[in-house]
Structure formats: structure tokens, C-alpha cells
Amino acid sequence: RENSENILSSANRLLLHEGKLMLAESTRLLDVYLFLFDDFLLITKIKRNKKKYGGSDTSLIPICPSLTPELQSFIREGGFCSVLDQPIPLDRLILKNVEPV
């Protein structure tokens, strides 16, 4: 059995860019948050926590300072990102320009 390793744990991996996008699926639009590393693209689905934290001050939640301010505030509001699919290796990724819909 293969040793499962956290895909984000490599000390040599660099985060090149991150940001929010709208993913067009066949019948709906999906809010996604992308992380572009130097070796793969990770697509996560933006989820909002429906539960309110029982009166606790969410501004006291420790947040990684390297996250963008947008993502930090989203997490403080109870949101989180869950991995949508397998990471896409950059050597298998093809980019195309498309006309705006």
C-alpha cells in the first residue's frame, strides 16, 4: 500500500497565484477558488458554513497570514474551500482563450 502524503506538504512547492473564479458547469455556475502551484493547479469549491459560531468572536480565529486578505475574511466568516477534483499537473494542462459569454 502506498504511503499517502498531503499534496500540499512539499517544502519545495511554490504557490504562484490564487484567486476566485466562476466555473461554468453544464447547467450552473459554481464559485471556485484556484491555487496555482509551480507543479499543479488545484481547484477548490467555495463553501459557506450555515452555522453561526455561538456568539464567539470569529475575528479571533487564527488565520494563516500568507493567505490573501479576501480568503482570510472569507474563512473568518465561516467559509472554507474543499477540493473539487484531482490536482491538474501543469504538464497536462492546456490553456485556451475563449470569448466572454
VEXFI-927477 format. One record per residue: residue in one letter; residue number from 0; x, y, z of N, C-alpha, C, CB in turn. Coordinates in steps of 0.05 Angstrom, whole numbers, padded with zeros to 5 digits. Glycine has a CB too. Example, Ala and Ser with C-alpha at 12.3 -4.5 7.8 and 13.67 -1.06 7.14 Angstrom:
A,0,00264,-00114,00156,00246,-00090,00156,00264,-00066,00156,00226,-00089,00181
S,1,00257,-00045,00142,00273,-00021,00143,00258,00001,00157,00282,-00012,00114
***
This chain:
R,0,00017,-00024,00000,00000,00000,00000,00018,00025,00000,-00019,00000,00025
E,1,00011,00044,-00016,00026,00068,-00019,00022,00086,00005,00019,00083,-00045
N,2,00043,00100,00013,00042,00118,00035,00028,00144,00025,00070,00125,00046
S,3,00005,00150,00037,-00010,00174,00028,00004,00199,00040,-00040,00173,00036
E,4,00009,00218,00023,00022,00243,00031,00004,00267,00025,00050,00246,00016
N,5,00005,00286,00043,-00011,00310,00039,00000,00324,00015,-00009,00329,00065
I,6,-00017,00330,-00005,-00008,00342,-00030,00004,00370,-00026,-00030,00343,-00050
L,7,-00003,00383,-00004,00007,00410,00000,00032,00411,00018,-00015,00427,00012
S,8,00042,00387,00025,00063,00387,00045,00092,00390,00034,00061,00362,00061
S,9,00095,00389,00009,00122,00391,-00003,00135,00418,00004,00121,00387,-00033
A,10,00159,00417,00015,00173,00442,00022,00183,00456,-00002,00196,00436,00041
N,11,00185,00442,-00025,00196,00454,-00049,00174,00465,-00067,00211,00433,-00065
R,12,00149,00461,-00061,00127,00470,-00077,00122,00500,-00073,00101,00454,-00072
L,13,00118,00515,-00095,00113,00544,-00093,00085,00550,-00101,00134,00559,-00109
L,14,00072,00567,-00086,00045,00578,-00094,00050,00602,-00111,00028,00584,-00068
L,15,00043,00601,-00136,00048,00623,-00155,00026,00643,-00155,00053,00612,-00183
H,16,00001,00633,-00153,-00022,00651,-00155,-00046,00638,-00143,-00027,00660,-00185
E,17,-00065,00653,-00134,-00090,00642,-00124,-00112,00663,-00129,-00088,00635,-00094
G,18,-00136,00653,-00131,-00158,00672,-00135,-00185,00659,-00140,-00152,00690,-00157
K,19,-00206,00675,-00138,-00233,00666,-00141,-00241,00667,-00171,-00253,00682,-00124
L,20,-00255,00647,-00180,-00265,00646,-00207,-00293,00635,-00207,-00247,00630,-00226
M,21,-00307,00638,-00229,-00333,00626,-00233,-00329,00603,-00253,-00355,00646,-00244
L,22,-00336,00579,-00245,-00333,00555,-00262,-00360,00549,-00275,-00323,00530,-00246
A,23,-00361,00548,-00302,-00386,00543,-00316,-00388,00513,-00320,-00386,00558,-00343
E,24,-00407,00501,-00305,-00413,00472,-00310,-00436,00472,-00330,-00421,00458,-00283
S,25,-00445,00448,-00337,-00465,00445,-00358,-00490,00461,-00352,-00471,00417,-00363
T,26,-00500,00461,-00327,-00525,00473,-00321,-00524,00495,-00301,-00545,00452,-00312
R,27,-00500,00500,-00289,-00499,00520,-00268,-00471,00533,-00266,-00506,00508,-00241
L,28,-00470,00555,-00252,-00445,00568,-00246,-00436,00561,-00218,-00447,00599,-00251
L,29,-00410,00557,-00214,-00400,00548,-00188,-00378,00567,-00180,-00390,00519,-00189
D,30,-00380,00577,-00155,-00358,00594,-00144,-00335,00575,-00137,-00367,00610,-00119
V,31,-00312,00580,-00148,-00288,00564,-00142,-00265,00582,-00134,-00281,00546,-00166
Y,32,-00246,00570,-00120,-00222,00584,-00112,-00199,00567,-00122,-00220,00589,-00081
L,33,-00181,00579,-00139,-00159,00564,-00152,-00133,00571,-00138,-00158,00571,-00181
F,34,-00116,00550,-00136,-00089,00553,-00125,-00071,00543,-00147,-00085,00537,-00098
L,35,-00054,00561,-00159,-00035,00553,-00179,-00008,00550,-00167,-00035,00574,-00202
F,36,00001,00525,-00165,00027,00519,-00154,00046,00516,-00178,00027,00493,-00137
D,37,00072,00513,-00172,00091,00511,-00194,00091,00484,-00208,00119,00516,-00184
D,38,00075,00464,-00197,00073,00438,-00210,00045,00428,-00215,00087,00418,-00193
F,39,00025,00441,-00203,-00003,00433,-00209,-00022,00456,-00203,-00011,00408,-00194
L,40,-00047,00453,-00214,-00069,00471,-00209,-00089,00457,-00191,-00082,00481,-00236
L,41,-00097,00469,-00169,-00116,00457,-00151,-00141,00474,-00151,-00105,00456,-00122
I,42,-00164,00461,-00157,-00190,00475,-00158,-00206,00467,-00134,-00206,00468,-00185
T,43,-00214,00487,-00118,-00230,00482,-00095,-00257,00495,-00097,-00215,00491,-00069
K,44,-00277,00483,-00084,-00304,00494,-00084,-00307,00511,-00059,-00325,00471,-00085
I,45,-00318,00535,-00063,-00322,00553,-00041,-00348,00545,-00027,-00324,00583,-00051
K,46,-00346,00540,-00001,-00370,00533,00015,-00373,00552,00037,-00368,00503,00025
R,47,-00397,00558,00044,-00403,00576,00066,-00416,00560,00088,-00421,00600,00057
N,48,-00405,00564,00112,-00416,00550,00135,-00442,00562,00143,-00396,00550,00159
K,49,-00463,00546,00144,-00490,00557,00150,-00493,00563,00180,-00512,00536,00141
K,50,-00477,00548,00197,-00479,00551,00226,-00465,00577,00234,-00468,00527,00241
K,51,-00476,00590,00254,-00463,00613,00266,-00448,00602,00290,-00484,00636,00274
Y,52,-00424,00613,00294,-00409,00606,00318,-00422,00619,00342,-00379,00614,00316
G,53,-00430,00602,00361,-00446,00612,00384,-00435,00636,00399,-00448,00590,00403
G,54,-00438,00659,00387,-00431,00684,00400,-00401,00689,00401,-00441,00685,00427
S,55,-00384,00670,00392,-00356,00674,00394,-00347,00694,00373,-00340,00647,00390
D,56,-00325,00708,00379,-00315,00729,00361,-00298,00715,00339,-00299,00750,00376
T,57,-00309,00714,00315,-00294,00700,00293,-00269,00715,00285,-00312,00695,00269
S,58,-00266,00740,00293,-00242,00754,00286,-00218,00744,00301,-00245,00785,00291
L,59,-00223,00728,00322,-00201,00716,00338,-00191,00690,00327,-00210,00713,00367
I,60,-00205,00679,00306,-00196,00654,00294,-00169,00658,00282,-00217,00644,00273
P,61,-00149,00641,00289,-00122,00644,00277,-00123,00637,00248,-00102,00627,00292
I,62,-00113,00655,00231,-00113,00651,00202,-00085,00654,00192,-00132,00672,00188
C,63,-00077,00636,00174,-00050,00637,00162,-00045,00664,00149,-00046,00613,00142
P,64,-00025,00679,00157,-00020,00706,00147,-00013,00706,00117,00001,00719,00162
S,65,-00004,00683,00106,00004,00683,00078,-00021,00681,00059,00022,00659,00072
L,66,-00044,00677,00070,-00069,00676,00053,-00076,00705,00044,-00092,00663,00068
T,67,-00088,00707,00022,-00097,00733,00012,-00118,00745,00031,-00109,00732,-00017
P,68,-00119,00771,00034,-00139,00784,00051,-00168,00774,00045,-00138,00814,00049
E,69,-00173,00770,00019,-00200,00761,00011,-00206,00733,00023,-00203,00759,-00020
L,70,-00186,00715,00022,-00191,00688,00032,-00191,00689,00063,-00169,00669,00022
Q,71,-00175,00705,00075,-00175,00708,00104,-00202,00716,00115,-00153,00727,00114
S,72,-00214,00737,00102,-00240,00746,00111,-00262,00726,00106,-00247,00773,00097
F,73,-00260,00711,00084,-00279,00690,00077,-00278,00668,00099,-00273,00678,00049
I,74,-00254,00661,00108,-00252,00640,00128,-00263,00650,00155,-00222,00631,00131
R,75,-00257,00675,00161,-00268,00687,00186,-00298,00687,00186,-00257,00715,00190
E,76,-00310,00689,00163,-00340,00689,00161,-00351,00660,00162,-00349,00703,00136
G,77,-00333,00641,00167,-00342,00613,00169,-00341,00598,00143,-00370,00612,00179
G,78,-00329,00609,00123,-00327,00595,00097,-00303,00577,00096,-00326,00615,00074
F,79,-00302,00559,00077,-00279,00542,00073,-00278,00532,00044,-00280,00518,00093
C,80,-00256,00521,00037,-00252,00511,00009,-00248,00481,00011,-00228,00525,-00005
S,81,-00264,00466,-00005,-00259,00437,-00006,-00250,00430,-00034,-00285,00422,00001
V,82,-00232,00411,-00036,-00220,00404,-00062,-00242,00392,-00079,-00197,00383,-00058
L,83,-00244,00404,-00104,-00265,00396,-00122,-00258,00371,-00138,-00272,00419,-00141
D,84,-00233,00369,-00146,-00224,00346,-00162,-00195,00341,-00158,-00231,00352,-00192
Q,85,-00184,00321,-00172,-00155,00316,-00170,-00140,00340,-00180,-00148,00291,-00187
P,86,-00117,00346,-00167,-00100,00368,-00177,-00092,00362,-00206,-00074,00371,-00160
I,87,-00090,00383,-00222,-00083,00380,-00251,-00053,00387,-00254,-00101,00399,-00269
P,88,-00037,00367,-00261,-00008,00372,-00266,-00005,00393,-00288,00007,00346,-00272
L,89,00013,00412,-00285,00016,00433,-00305,00026,00422,-00332,00036,00454,-00295
D,90,00040,00400,-00332,00049,00389,-00357,00026,00375,-00372,00072,00369,-00353
R,91,00003,00374,-00360,-00021,00362,-00374,-00043,00383,-00377,-00031,00338,-00358
L,92,-00037,00408,-00372,-00056,00429,-00373,-00054,00445,-00399,-00054,00447,-00349
I,93,-00076,00450,-00412,-00076,00465,-00437,-00094,00490,-00432,-00087,00448,-00461
L,94,-00082,00513,-00438,-00097,00538,-00435,-00107,00548,-00462,-00080,00560,-00421
K,95,-00132,00557,-00463,-00143,00568,-00488,-00157,00594,-00482,-00162,00548,-00501
N,96,-00155,00613,-00499,-00171,00638,-00497,-00199,00632,-00508,-00157,00662,-00513
V,97,-00219,00641,-00492,-00247,00638,-00501,-00260,00665,-00501,-00262,00617,-00483
E,98,-00281,00667,-00518,-00296,00692,-00518,-00313,00694,-00493,-00313,00694,-00544
P,99,-00315,00718,-00482,-00333,00722,-00458,-00362,00715,-00465,-00331,00751,-00447
V,100,-00375,00702,-00446,-00403,00694,-00451,-00421,00718,-00445,-00411,00670,-00434
***
